[in-house]
Amino acid sequence: MDRSTTIEDAFEYKAEVIQEDVLAVLETRSAHKPNQTRSVVLLHLEGCTVPFIARYRKERTGGLDEVGIAEIIDEFTYFKELLERRQFILKSIADQGKLTEELRERIEVCFDKVELEDIYLPYKRRKKTRADKAREKGLAPLAEILFAQDSGVDIFAEAEKFVNSELGVGSIEEALQGAKDIVAEEVAHDTEIRAASREIGSNRAFARVSPWEADEEGKYTDYVDFEGDLVKLPAHNLLALFRGERERKLKLPIEFDESAILCEIERKYLRSASGRYRELLSDAFRDSMDRLLLPSVETDVRATLFDRASEESIGIFARNLEALLFAAPLPEKSILAVDPGFRTGCKLAVLDPTGKFLESDTIYPTPPNSRIEEAEAKVMRLLEKHDIEIVAVGNGTASRETQAFLKSVSKLRKFQIVIVNESGASIYSASEIAREEFPSLDVTVRGAISIGRRLQDPLAELVKIDPKSIGVGQYQHDVDQKRLKESLRRVVERVVNRVGVNLNTASAAILGYISGLTSSGARKIVEHRNSRGRFESRSALREVGGIGAKTFEQCAGFLRIADGRDPLDNTAVHPESYEIARKMLADAGIDAGSAPRHRDRLAQIRKMQYATETVGIETITDIIEELMQPGRDPRGTLEVFAYADGVESMEDLSMGMRLPGVVTNVTKFGAFVDVGVHQDGLVHISQLADRFVNDPSEVVKVGDRVNVRVLEVDVQRKRIALSMRSS
């Protein structure tokens, strides 16, 4: 049988070799229903993406969302990798001539990667150990006698038989030491002992933290002299400790319950031993634990703690990112965007309602230049020329001073000022994407454009920036970077496909996240659009090089064409369902273009009448909802927010003051809120509500408008404590 490592062959191999096949095991272990698990895996193997499966294959998955589908695919990938590793291990042990039927069976029924590596440990090619050297000296039989613990056999008399100067065994003591080395290694290689030791370490890992090098910045002051169980520490504290250790600011030795580990060893191996046997075996067991088991346990426990902290932090980061990307846009408004600055001035950029850049300028309304009259004249000119009602101001350096200047200008001509989070705008402005979009513009002007576009359509602009630079995570540089990247990519993909994009205006950056499209395919779509003009129908996508039948199937439903030839092209109805949609409309006597005006008639459609073997009630329901609201943006429309007047710096805050604010970040211990000063304030988890809160995400999400009360202001440490409780 071909045991290649392709997904399809690996899947087939699992189904043939394992007793009830790996898919059946996955179905048993998954939190999802067996038929859901099987359907998702098969669709995945057919080349379907997560967004496509979630949206257009609900009948086959039982309505699973993107998160559930991704979980099943991850589980499948885990077992696929495990199978491939098992095959490698079986071959490796067989090549050594040590593969027994019992060992083969143990390996073939193992479904845990850690346990699998424990089984393989004694057979790994490694540097020669003390036990290996003892075996070369012929001491393995003496180790067996020691293990047997027969009180009727004089262990010292037996050891004397193994004294052989030619083999390097010069004394009884050397012979016994070699036997103990073999015993120690065999105990350390015992999968049951390793699992028990790992479990003991995972339940309690005590640490006594001490300073390593001088911490001049005081970053780790709160952690010096910490004593406690690392297992009970919150994720952010764990990541901070590990970072301090990496930076050689903190020493983080970990202690485990050694007596419990020794008890496990003795329970299994110390049978009838007494006297000299007990003494020798106790020495071997202690050596096994100290020299071989504990270093391995510490490595595993550290990895487990890091994985747990990473998983929690990545999860929080992902939720925050999703909330930010899903923020409501401000469509059909021209924008004057302002990137504030002191010495270099404020960069102005005018954008039309579609985000198209029109013109730019620079003003110097703040110190050290303070050319206020000139700045006022330039702003007024742009406001009047482009009939602008909204001014977007970045929240970075000089933001509050620039806002104060603009408020004075607004007395001459009415407009609204909106503060925009500019995290990552500078990174975008110097990126390849920005250079391709605006090759002739200065990076500072590109930054202003990005600020304005973030207000008009946050999703379309933020996808151009590395999610790690958007500023809604904590300790993002300390977590597993591969897992972080994959998690955030999935979040962006999920939001982009849930919202959908306009095929005739979308950038290559956002098209690259559409189901089925690669970055290369996205660029080809933009190039085709630039050379041949707008797409008049979804079917015209097939004319783009590289867009084959499978790619078209996966991406078409997530691409919208406004004002095209077919009104269905501006909905989330997939082209494969157009025939059913048109039949429903025809039977109801409704024209596709006027469908939204006949919601009552659409609501009365008998869904079962149109269901088929492949198109069920879920899909029919989705089609009707789309016909009722074609082109609907699930994000809603932005309500412009204004900070409290007269609050521009921390010095303006006082205890008891009540203020409006915007949630900028949510962590496990609380939420950070921007109240209009340069420093975000913290609403601790205990201050989020009048009731007990287990997880801050139950109460708030990034972008929420909230009302807070000032509890404490520490100007020197730049800390603001806030409360959302009623009293």
C-alpha positions in Angstrom: 0.0 0.0 0.0 1.2 3.5 -0.8 1.9 5.3 2.5 2.7 8.7 1.1 2.2 11.8 3.2 -0.5 13.5 1.2 -3.6 14.5 3.0 -5.8 12.1 1.0 -3.5 9.1 1.3 -2.9 9.8 5.0 -6.6 9.9 5.5 -7.1 6.7 3.6 -4.3 5.0 5.5 -5.9 5.9 8.9 -9.2 4.5 7.8 -7.6 1.2 6.7 -5.1 0.5 9.5 -6.5 1.7 12.8 -9.2 -0.5 14.4 -12.1 1.8 13.9 -10.1 4.3 11.8 -8.8 7.6 12.8 -11.8 9.5 11.5 -14.0 7.5 13.9 -11.6 8.3 16.8 -11.7 12.0 15.8 -15.5 11.9 15.8 -15.4 10.3 19.3 -13.0 12.9 20.7 -14.5 16.0 19.0 -17.0 18.1 20.8 -19.1 18.1 17.6 -21.5 15.5 16.3 -20.0 12.6 14.4 -21.8 13.5 11.1 -20.7 17.1 11.4 -17.1 16.0 11.9 -17.1 13.6 9.0 -18.8 16.2 6.7 -16.3 18.9 7.5 -13.3 16.7 7.0 -14.6 15.5 3.6 -15.3 19.0 2.5 -11.9 20.1 3.6 -10.3 17.3 1.6 -12.4 18.4 -1.4 -10.6 21.8 -1.2 -13.3 23.8 0.4 -12.4 26.8 2.7 -13.7 27.4 6.2 -15.8 30.5 5.2 -17.3 28.6 2.2 -18.2 25.6 4.3 -19.8 27.8 7.0 -21.8 29.9 4.6 -22.8 27.5 1.7 -22.7 24.0 3.1 -24.8 24.3 6.2 -26.9 21.3 5.3 -23.9 19.1 5.4 -22.4 20.5 8.6 -25.5 21.1 10.6 -25.0 24.8 10.6 -21.5 24.8 12.2 -19.9 28.3 12.3 -16.3 29.1 11.2 -14.9 28.5 14.7 -16.3 25.0 14.9 -15.3 24.1 11.4 -11.7 25.3 12.0 -11.6 23.2 15.3 -12.5 20.1 13.4 -9.9 20.8 10.6 -7.2 21.4 13.3 -8.1 18.1 15.0 -7.8 16.3 11.6 -4.5 17.9 11.0 -3.3 16.8 14.5 -4.2 13.2 13.8 -2.7 13.3 10.3 0.6 14.5 11.7 0.5 11.9 14.5 0.0 9.2 11.9 2.9 10.4 9.9 5.1 10.5 13.0 3.9 7.0 14.0 5.0 5.6 10.6 8.4 7.2 11.0 8.8 5.8 14.5 7.8 2.3 13.4 10.3 2.3 10.6 13.0 3.7 12.8 12.6 1.0 15.5 12.2 -1.7 12.8 15.5 -0.6 11.2 17.1 -1.1 14.6 15.7 -4.7 14.8 13.8 -3.9 18.0 10.2 -3.8 16.8 8.2 -6.4 18.6 4.5 -7.2 18.0 3.7 -5.8 21.4 5.6 -2.6 20.7 4.0 -2.2 17.3 0.5 -2.5 18.8 1.3 0.1 21.5 2.4 2.5 18.8 -0.5 1.8 16.4 -3.2 2.5 19.1 -1.5 5.6 20.4 -3.4 8.8 19.7 -1.4 11.3 21.8 1.7 13.0 20.5 3.4 13.3 23.9 2.7 9.6 24.8 4.0 8.6 21.4 7.3 10.4 22.0 7.6 8.8 25.4 7.3 5.3 23.8 9.9 6.3 21.2 12.4 7.8 23.7 14.4 4.6 24.4 14.9 4.0 20.7 16.0 7.5 19.7 19.4 8.0 18.3 21.2 10.1 20.9 24.6 10.7 22.5 26.0 7.8 24.5 24.6 7.9 28.0 26.0 6.5 31.3 23.6 3.6 30.9 24.8 2.9 27.4 28.4 2.8 28.6 27.4 0.4 31.5 25.7 -1.9 29.0 28.8 -1.9 26.8 30.7 -3.1 29.9 28.3 -6.0 30.2 26.4 -4.8 33.3 22.9 -5.2 31.9 22.4 -8.6 33.6 23.5 -7.1 37.0 20.9 -4.4 36.5 18.3 -7.1 36.0 19.3 -8.8 39.2 19.1 -5.5 41.0 15.6 -5.0 39.6 14.5 -8.5 40.6 15.2 -7.7 44.2 15.6 -11.4 45.3 16.6 -11.2 48.9 18.0 -14.7 48.6 20.7 -13.4 46.1 23.7 -11.5 47.5 23.8 -8.5 45.3 27.4 -7.7 46.2 28.5 -11.3 45.5 26.8 -11.0 42.1 28.4 -7.6 41.4 31.9 -9.1 42.1 31.3 -11.5 39.1 31.2 -8.5 36.8 34.5 -6.9 37.9 36.6 -6.9 34.7 39.4 -4.5 34.2 39.5 -5.2 30.5 35.9 -4.0 30.2 36.6 -1.0 32.5 34.9 -2.4 35.6 37.6 -2.1 38.3 35.6 -2.8 41.4 32.3 -4.0 42.9 31.3 -0.3 43.5 31.9 0.5 39.8 29.8 -2.5 38.8 26.9 -1.6 41.1 27.1 2.1 39.9 26.8 0.9 36.3 23.8 -1.2 37.2 22.2 1.7 39.0 22.8 3.9 35.9 20.9 1.3 33.8 18.1 1.1 36.3 17.8 4.9 36.5 17.5 5.2 32.7 15.0 2.4 32.4 12.8 4.1 35.1 13.1 7.4 33.3 12.1 5.8 30.0 9.0 4.2 31.5 6.0 5.9 29.9 3.8 5.4 32.9 6.4 7.0 35.2 6.9 9.9 32.8 3.2 10.5 32.5 2.7 10.4 36.3 5.7 12.8 36.8 4.4 15.1 34.2 1.0 15.1 35.8 2.5 15.9 39.2 4.5 18.7 37.7 1.5 20.1 35.9 -0.6 20.2 39.1 2.0 22.2 41.1 5.1 24.1 39.8 6.5 26.2 42.6 8.8 29.1 41.7 10.9 31.5 43.8 11.7 34.5 41.6 14.9 36.5 42.2 16.6 39.3 40.2 19.2 38.2 37.7 20.5 41.6 36.4 19.7 45.1 37.3 16.3 46.2 36.0 16.9 49.9 35.5 13.6 50.4 33.8 11.7 48.8 36.6 9.7 46.6 34.2 9.7 43.6 36.5 9.6 45.3 39.9 6.2 43.6 40.7 7.7 40.2 40.1 11.0 40.3 42.0 10.8 38.1 45.1 7.6 36.5 43.9 6.9 33.1 45.4 4.0 30.9 44.3 2.6 28.2 42.1 3.0 29.1 38.4 0.1 26.8 37.5 -2.3 29.2 39.3 -0.9 32.4 37.7 -2.9 34.3 35.1 -1.6 34.2 31.5 -0.3 37.8 31.4 1.8 37.2 34.6 3.2 34.0 33.3 4.3 35.6 30.0 5.8 38.5 31.9 7.9 36.1 34.0 9.1 34.1 31.0 10.0 37.3 29.2 11.9 38.6 32.3 13.9 35.3 32.3 14.7 35.6 28.6 15.9 39.1 29.1 18.1 38.0 32.0 16.3 40.2 34.4 14.7 37.5 36.5 15.7 34.0 37.7 12.9 31.5 37.5 13.8 28.2 39.0 10.9 25.8 39.3 10.4 23.2 42.0 8.2 20.2 41.9 6.8 17.8 44.4 9.7 15.4 44.4 8.4 13.1 47.1 5.3 12.5 45.0 7.4 11.5 42.0 9.5 9.2 44.1 6.4 7.6 45.5 5.2 6.8 42.0 8.5 5.2 41.1 8.6 3.2 44.3 5.0 2.1 44.0 5.8 0.5 40.6 9.3 -0.8 41.1 10.1 -1.2 44.8 8.5 -4.5 45.6 10.2 -6.8 48.2 13.4 -4.9 48.4 15.1 -4.5 51.8 18.5 -3.8 53.2 21.2 -3.4 50.5 18.7 -3.8 47.6 16.5 -1.0 49.0 19.5 1.3 49.5 20.9 0.7 46.0 17.5 1.1 44.3 16.7 4.2 46.3 19.9 5.7 45.0 19.0 4.7 41.5 15.5 6.1 41.8 16.7 9.4 43.2 19.3 9.7 40.4 16.6 8.9 37.8 14.4 11.6 39.1 17.1 14.3 39.7 19.2 13.7 36.6 16.7 12.4 34.0 13.1 13.0 35.0 13.0 16.4 36.5 14.8 18.2 33.7 12.4 16.6 31.3 9.4 17.4 33.5 10.5 21.0 33.8 10.8 21.4 30.1 7.4 19.8 29.5 5.7 21.9 32.3 7.3 25.1 31.0 6.0 24.3 27.5 2.6 23.5 28.9 2.4 26.7 30.9 3.6 28.7 28.0 1.1 27.1 25.6 -1.7 27.8 28.1 -0.7 31.4 28.5 -0.2 31.8 24.7 -3.5 30.2 24.0 -5.3 32.5 26.4 -3.5 35.7 25.2 -4.0 34.8 21.5 -7.7 34.2 22.2 -8.1 37.6 23.8 -6.1 39.2 21.0 -8.3 37.4 18.4 -11.6 38.6 20.0 -10.3 42.2 20.2 -9.2 42.1 16.6 -12.5 40.7 15.4 -14.4 43.5 17.3 -12.1 46.1 15.8 -12.4 44.8 12.2 -16.1 44.5 12.6 -16.5 48.1 13.6 -19.2 50.0 11.7 -18.0 52.1 8.7 -18.9 55.7 7.9 -20.0 55.5 4.2 -20.9 58.2 1.8 -19.0 61.0 3.6 -16.0 63.0 2.4 -13.3 63.2 5.0 -10.6 65.6 6.0 -8.0 63.4 7.7 -5.4 64.9 10.0 -2.2 63.2 11.2 -1.1 65.5 14.1 2.4 66.6 14.8 4.3 69.4 16.6 7.6 70.3 14.9 6.9 68.6 11.5 3.3 70.0 11.4 -0.1 68.3 10.8 -0.5 66.5 7.5 -3.9 66.9 5.9 -5.5 64.6 3.4 -8.9 64.9 1.7 -10.8 61.7 0.7 -13.9 61.4 -1.3 -16.8 59.2 0.0 -15.2 56.1 -1.7 -11.8 56.7 0.0 -10.2 58.1 -3.1 -7.3 60.6 -2.3 -8.0 64.1 -3.6 -5.4 66.4 -2.2 -3.1 67.1 0.8 -1.6 70.0 2.7 0.4 70.7 5.9 -0.4 73.1 8.7 1.5 74.2 11.8 -1.2 75.2 14.4 0.8 74.0 17.5 4.1 74.9 19.1 6.9 75.4 18.3 5.5 77.1 15.1 2.0 78.1 16.1 1.1 79.5 12.6 -2.6 79.5 13.6 -4.0 82.0 11.1 -2.4 80.2 8.2 -3.5 76.9 9.4 -7.1 78.1 9.9 -7.2 79.5 6.3 -5.9 76.2 4.8 -8.4 74.1 6.8 -11.3 76.4 5.8 -10.3 76.2 2.2 -10.4 72.4 2.1 -13.6 72.2 4.1 -15.5 74.5 1.7 -13.9 73.2 -1.5 -14.9 69.6 -0.8 -18.0 70.3 1.3 -16.6 68.3 4.3 -18.6 67.7 7.5 -16.3 65.2 9.2 -12.7 65.7 10.2 -10.7 62.6 11.4 -7.8 63.2 13.7 -5.2 60.6 14.7 -4.9 59.9 18.4 -1.1 60.1 18.5 1.4 62.9 19.4 -0.2 66.4 19.4 -3.7 64.9 18.9 -5.3 66.9 21.8 -3.6 70.1 20.9 -4.7 69.7 17.2 -8.2 68.9 18.3 -8.4 72.1 20.4 -7.3 74.1 17.3 -9.9 72.4 15.1 -12.6 73.1 17.7 -11.9 76.8 17.3 -12.1 76.5 13.5 -15.5 74.7 13.9 -16.9 77.9 15.3 -16.4 79.4 11.8 -17.8 76.5 9.9 -19.7 73.6 11.5 -18.1 70.1 11.3 -17.6 67.1 13.5 -14.3 66.0 14.9 -13.7 62.3 15.3 -10.6 60.9 17.0 -9.3 57.8 15.2 -6.9 55.2 16.7 -3.8 55.4 14.5 -2.0 52.3 15.8 -0.1 50.8 12.9 -0.7 53.7 10.5 3.0 54.6 10.4 3.8 50.9 9.6 1.3 51.0 6.7 2.6 54.3 5.4 6.1 52.8 4.9 4.9 49.4 3.6 5.0 48.0 0.1 1.2 48.2 -0.1 1.3 51.9 0.6 4.1 52.5 -1.9 2.1 50.7 -4.6 -1.1 52.7 -3.8 0.6 56.1 -3.5 4.1 55.9 -5.1 4.5 59.7 -5.4 3.3 60.7 -1.9 5.3 61.2 1.3 5.0 58.6 4.0 3.4 61.2 6.3 0.6 61.9 3.8 0.0 58.2 3.4 -0.4 58.0 7.2 -3.1 60.7 7.1 -4.9 58.9 4.3 -4.8 55.7 6.4 -6.4 57.6 9.3 -9.2 58.9 7.2 -9.9 55.6 5.5 -10.0 53.8 8.9 -13.0 56.0 9.8 -14.7 55.4 6.4 -14.1 51.6 6.3 -12.1 50.2 9.2 -12.0 46.7 7.7 -10.8 47.7 4.2 -7.9 49.7 5.7 -6.8 47.5 8.7 -6.4 44.4 6.5 -3.4 46.2 5.0 -1.5 46.2 8.3 0.1 43.3 10.2 -2.6 42.5 12.9 0.1 42.5 15.6 0.7 46.2 14.9 -2.9 47.3 15.4 -2.6 47.6 19.2 -5.4 45.4 20.5 -3.3 42.6 22.1 -1.0 42.1 25.1 2.3 40.4 25.1 1.9 39.6 21.4 5.7 39.3 21.0 5.9 36.8 23.8 3.4 34.2 22.6 3.9 31.4 20.0 4.3 33.5 16.9 3.2 30.8 14.4 0.0 30.2 16.3 -0.6 33.9 16.7 -0.2 34.6 13.0 -2.5 31.7 12.1 -5.2 32.7 14.6 -5.2 36.4 13.5 -5.2 35.3 9.8 -8.3 33.3 10.5 -10.0 36.2 12.3 -9.3 38.6 9.4 -10.5 35.9 6.9 -13.7 35.3 8.9 -14.6 39.0 9.1 -13.8 39.8 5.5 -15.9 36.9 4.2 -18.8 37.6 6.6 -18.9 41.2 5.5 -18.2 40.6 1.8 -16.3 43.0 -0.5 -17.1 45.1 -3.6 -15.4 43.4 -6.5 -15.0 46.7 -8.3 -13.5 48.8 -5.6 -11.7 46.3 -3.3 -7.9 46.4 -2.9 -5.7 43.4 -3.5 -5.0 43.4 0.2 -8.6 42.7 1.2 -9.3 40.4 -1.9 -6.4 38.2 -0.7 -8.5 37.2 2.4 -11.6 36.2 0.3 -12.3 32.5 0.4 -10.4 30.6 -2.3 -8.3 33.5 -3.4 -4.5 33.8 -3.0 -2.6 37.0 -2.9 -1.5 36.3 -6.5 -5.2 35.7 -7.5 -6.2 39.0 -5.8 -3.5 40.9 -7.7 -4.7 39.4 -11.0 -8.3 40.5 -10.3 -7.1 44.1 -9.7 -4.9 44.0 -12.8 -7.8 42.7 -14.9 -10.1 45.4 -13.5 -7.5 48.1 -14.2 -6.9 47.0 -17.8 -10.5 46.0 -18.8 -12.7 48.1 -16.6 -15.2 47.2 -14.0 -16.8 43.7 -13.6 -20.4 43.7 -14.7 -21.2 40.3 -13.3 -19.7 37.6 -11.1 -19.4 35.3 -14.0 -16.9 37.7 -15.6 -14.5 36.6 -12.9 -13.9 33.4 -15.0 -12.1 35.6 -17.5 -9.4 36.4 -15.0 -6.3 34.2 -15.5 -6.0 31.6 -12.7 -9.6 31.7 -11.6 -10.7 28.2 -12.4 -14.0 26.4 -11.5 -13.0 25.5 -7.9 -11.7 29.0 -7.2 -14.8 30.6 -8.6 -17.0 28.2 -6.5 -15.1 29.2 -3.3 -14.9 33.0 -3.8 -17.9 34.1 -5.9 -20.5 34.3 -3.1 -18.3 36.7 -1.0 -17.8 39.2 -3.8 -20.4 41.9 -4.5 -21.2 43.9 -7.6 -23.2 47.0 -7.0 -25.3 48.4 -9.9 -24.4 45.3 -12.0 -26.6 43.6 -14.6 -27.9 41.0 -12.2 -29.2 42.2 -8.8 -28.3 38.8 -7.3 -24.7 39.7 -7.8 -25.0 42.3 -5.0 -26.1 39.6 -2.5 -24.5 36.8 -0.6 -26.6 34.3 -2.7 -24.1 32.0 -4.3 -24.3 31.6 -8.2 -25.0 27.9 -7.7 -28.3 28.9 -6.1 -29.3 31.6 -8.7 -31.7 29.2 -10.4 -33.6 28.5 -7.2 -33.6 32.2 -6.2 -35.0 33.2 -9.6 -37.7 30.5 -9.4 -38.8 31.8 -6.0 -39.0 35.3 -7.3 -40.9 34.4 -10.4 -43.4 32.3 -8.4 -44.0 35.2 -6.1 -44.3 37.6 -9.0 -41.4 39.7 -7.9 -38.6 41.3 -10.0 -35.1 40.8 -8.5 -34.4 44.5 -8.5 -37.5 45.4 -6.5 -37.3 42.4 -4.1 -36.6 44.6 -1.0 -39.9 46.4 -1.5 -41.8 43.1 -1.2 -40.6 41.7 2.1 -44.1 40.5 3.1 -44.4 38.4 0.0 -40.9 37.0 0.4 -41.6 36.1 4.0 -44.6 34.0 2.9 -42.6 31.8 0.5 -43.1 28.1 1.3 -39.4 27.0 1.8 -40.0 23.3 1.6 -41.4 23.7 -1.9 -37.9 24.7 -3.2 -35.7 22.4 -1.1 -33.7 19.7 -2.9 -31.3 16.9 -2.0 -28.5 19.4 -2.0 -30.2 22.7 -1.1 -32.0 22.5 2.3 -34.1 24.8 4.4 -31.0 26.6 5.9 -29.9 27.7 2.4 -33.4 28.7 1.3 -33.7 30.8 4.4 -30.4 32.5 3.7 -31.5 33.2 0.1 -34.8 34.9 1.2 -33.0 37.0 3.8 -30.5 38.2 1.1 -33.3 39.0 -1.3 -34.9 41.2 1.4 -31.7 43.1 2.1 -29.3 43.0 -0.9 -26.0 44.7 -0.3 -26.6 44.9 3.4 -23.5 45.6 5.5 -23.7 43.5 8.7 -21.5 46.0 10.5 -24.2 48.7 10.5 -23.4 52.4 10.3 -21.0 54.3 12.6 -22.4 56.8 15.1 -19.9 59.6 15.5 -18.5 59.8 19.1 -17.3 62.9 20.9 -15.2 63.0 24.1 -16.0 65.3 27.0 -15.2 69.0 26.5 -12.3 70.4 28.5 -10.6 67.1 29.0 -7.4 67.0 27.1 -4.7 65.7 29.5 -4.4 63.7 32.7 -4.1 66.9 34.7 -7.7 67.6 33.7 -9.0 64.5 35.4 -10.2 64.3 39.0 -11.6 61.7 41.2 -15.3 61.1 40.8 -15.5 62.7 37.3 -17.8 60.9 34.9 -16.8 60.7 31.3 -17.7 59.0 28.0 -15.0 56.8 26.5 -14.2 54.1 23.9 -12.9 50.7 24.8 -9.5 50.2 23.1 -8.4 46.9 24.5 -9.8 44.0 26.5 -7.6 41.8 28.6 -8.2 39.0 31.1 -7.9 41.5 34.0 -10.0 44.3 32.7 -10.6 46.8 29.8 -8.6 49.8 28.7 -10.7 52.9 27.8 -9.7 56.1 25.9 -11.4 59.0 27.7 -9.8 61.8 25.6 -6.4 62.1 27.1 -3.1 60.7 25.9 -3.2 57.8 28.3 -5.8 55.0 28.3 -7.4 54.2 31.7 -8.0 50.8 33.1 -11.3 49.5 34.2 -10.3 46.6 36.4 -12.4 43.4 36.1 -13.9 44.1 39.5 -15.1 47.6 38.3 -16.7 46.5 35.0 -20.2 45.9 36.4 -22.3 45.9 39.6 -22.3 42.1 39.4 -19.4 39.6 39.5 -17.6 39.3 36.2 -15.7 36.2 35.3 -14.4 37.4 31.9 -14.3 41.0 30.8 -15.4 40.0 27.3 -18.8 39.2 28.7 -19.3 42.9 29.4 -17.4 44.9 26.8 -15.6 44.5 23.5 -13.1 46.7 21.6 -14.9 49.8 20.1 -17.7 49.9 22.6 -18.8 53.3 23.8 -19.0 53.4 27.6 -19.5 55.8 30.5 -16.8 55.6 33.2 -16.1 57.2 36.5 -12.5 58.2 37.5 -11.3 56.4 40.6 -7.6 57.4 40.7 -5.1 59.4 38.6 -1.3 58.8 38.9 0.3 61.4 36.6 3.8 60.3 37.5 3.3 56.6 36.6 0.8 57.5 33.8 -2.0 55.4 35.3 -5.7 56.0 35.3 -8.1 53.8 37.3 -11.7 53.9 36.1 -15.0 52.3 37.0 -18.1 51.3 35.1 -20.0 50.4 38.3 -23.0 52.6 39.2 -21.5 53.6 42.5 
